[in-house]
Amino acid sequence: MAIDVYELCPCGSGKKLKFCCAGIIDEMTKISRLQANDQPRQALAAIERIEKSNPDNPWVGTVHAEILLALGEVDQAQARLDELLKRHPDHPNVVARAALVMLLNQGYRAAQPTILRAFQKCFTRAPEQVGLLALTLYDVMGRSRFVMAARQYLTVAMRLLGEKSRENTFLALLRLDGDSRTAYPLRSVQNLSPYPADGPSAAEANKAASIANIACYGPAGRIYARIAEQEPTHAELWRNAALCRAWDADEPAAAQAFHKAAGASQNFEFAVECETLAQLLDLKHASDRIAPTEVDIPIRSASRLLGLLEGNELFFTLPVEQLADGEAPPIAARRLVLDRAMPKESESGPIAFGELPSIAATLTVFDAVPERDIEAVAVLTGLATPEFEQAVESFQKLADDEITKAPEREEIAASDIEPIARELAPYFRRKLFSAALGSKQRTIQEEWWKHLVEIWSNAPQAALDGKSPTSVAGDAQYRVRLMAAVYVLDSVSERLNGIVDLEAIIARLGLEPLRPLAPTPAEPLSSLSPLQLLRLPVSELSDSQLVNVYRRAAVIGIRRFATRVMEELINRPQCLEQVGPDRIYEGLLEIAHQEERDRDAIAWAKKGREHAARSPQNFERLCKWTLTEFLLRAEDPDDPEVAELFRTLSEYYAPKVPDVARVLEQFVAENADKLPWLRSAELLVASGAAPAPTPGGLWTPSGSPAPAAGSKKIWLPGQE
């Protein structure tokens, strides 16, 4: 990495580098190159030589600390920076780097004063250094699941870092906004509300806004709260205080301020949004949370344990995918541990949701690695519910002769499963819907979620003072809190891919829907929060607004809203072509498929095929959509359109696309005895071995292998 000699000298003298530390330019350039080439040991030796003759140079000292940090020597890096701070207390690079190292070494709360000082002193003087600090804060907050704080620090990093880094941070922002583990109201943008220029506390409010702009969220939140105490009816001040507290990773205090904002506002929609955020944060930090737990049980032999599990209907087999971590022992098997055996379909009627087994735990069996002195182990994971404890106990009884040591138990700090409030536990009880016939799964899921909504309607909730939604319906003092509780339920359902009729619940509780927004045609909508997006009258948006809203909807992924937006795009051909028709039909198909709406998924595949047929140079697109529709319809081989799609694929595409031929051949092998029309079609299909489904369930003509006909795994156009 070349060093520009006409930039200001990194030593902080205020002079150009050429006229200041020119004597060490060549050596520092060499060290920079060693760092870029991932040679920290050689860089360390070189910087130590330079430091002997330049012991007080802050440029040399901060680079020395950087190298120590790269080597994992955090304590040494902090000690070196502490020395530099004593001699150069206001040097921006030293202050910013010291804050970063203290953050990594001592954690956010301990490092907070130093971090605030770095933002105050260095935001404009050392933007790249402060940007790196903000990026590290994003990582720290993200790992701790302080999502609102993580997102805000990521936006700070985007403002300060160079163009190349900015692109990576933007992609990280998209991933964060689309992370379905987080309730959708807590994701995406939330902006501070401006204070009136002629308000009695304008000077203080401007100060709070200014320091929030340089990421000093804790002090800004305290100022906003102080003004709010003086102006108790100004709800936006409490909301600003709440946002700053959330960005400062003080979520319990943020929840309190959101509650106050909701209570102070006369605007029902504003109050509901603030109360929804407050309830979600309260649930996240509830004292009775159920933690994700791991129980490690050492065993004599993975193969003997699997022999014990063979044929046991309480252990449902999952596909095995090895961990990406090369140090992890190989996985021998994965199972879902069920609370009851899977029922059988009978002539008396379809399976009811109450008969379906619940998933109590996930079992992963790791093989022994003798050469590394690693023994075989069975690992049970899940939320620490009574069902999980029963699954652990039952497994230990079953595998008693194979267990070599007492099990070790711990809460999982970093996991796809997050701790949940105990009152949410019923909704996180997973049913094995695949135990039912595919055609019945949607109906059973709908009945299951109706059952869950009934539980929710009559269960006491902390947000409603220990009362149930049904019992407070019609009580004006609970109106805001009850509507917020409905949106909390909706966000839980969205997170769990559930089926909840939001409008029906609102009507049943005697509530009025939130009023739609009324944006002007030229008004930008990029600053709307997720709950505000849901209030948009999609059909009334201008074309440019609709396209921009689609891009946000595609990231945030609220299914019913994304469906509304994409259906409106289809009604506007000029917008559809701008966004890409395959992307829209694919999105609608995917949502329908996730929700087990098979007829709708087929309908969208058909519309995608019909659109492709009208396009020029359409061979690949038409092949993709025809095969997609065939794979969806093939789940029911008696579908009357399967035969015609089969003939189209075999006549026009199988001769040119071998993977299509293999899919058709497998379909023939599985269905020839049941479908007489296939017997004459067998000769139309090229030869080839039947393939296995791809891990991701996606297929394109250029990819291999293709998914089996009748598999729930589908190919989606535009995905490679």
Secondary structure, DSSP 4 states (H G I P E B T S, - for coil): ----TTSBPTTSSSSBGGGSSGGGHHHHHHHHHHHHTT-HHHHHHHHHHHHHH-TT-HHHHHHHHHHHHHTT-HHHHHHHHHHHHHH-TT-HHHHHHHHHHHHHHH-HHHHHHHHHHHHHHHTTTSHHHHHHHHHHHHHHHHHTT-HHHHHHHHHHHHHHS-HHHHHHHHHHHHHHHT-TTS-GGGSS---PPPPPTTSTTHHHHHHHHHHHHTT-HHHHHHHHHHHHHHSTT-HHHHHHHHHHHHHTT-HHHHHHHHHHHHHH-S-HHHHHHHHHHHHHHHHHT-TTPBPEEEEEEEBS-HHHHHHHHTT-TTEEEE-----S-TTSPPEEEEEEEESSPPP--BTTBPPPGGGSPEEEEEEEEEPPBGGGTB--EEEEEEE--HHHHHHHHHHHHHTGGGB-S--EEEE-SS-SSPPB-GGGGGGG-EE-GGGS-HHHHHHHHHHHHHHHHHHHHHS-BGGGTTB-HHHHTT-GGGHHHHHHHHHHHHHHHHHTT----HHHHHHHTTPPPPPPP---TT---TT--HHHHTT--GGGS-HHHHHHHHHHHHHH--HHHHHHHHHHHHT-HHHHHHH-HHHHHHHHHHHHHHTT-HHHHHHHHHHHHHHHHTSSS-HHHHHHHHHHHHHHHTTSTT-TTHHHHHHHIIIIITTT-HHHHHHHHHHHHHHTTT-GGGTTTGGGSPP-PPPPPPTTS---TTSSSPPPTT-S----TT--
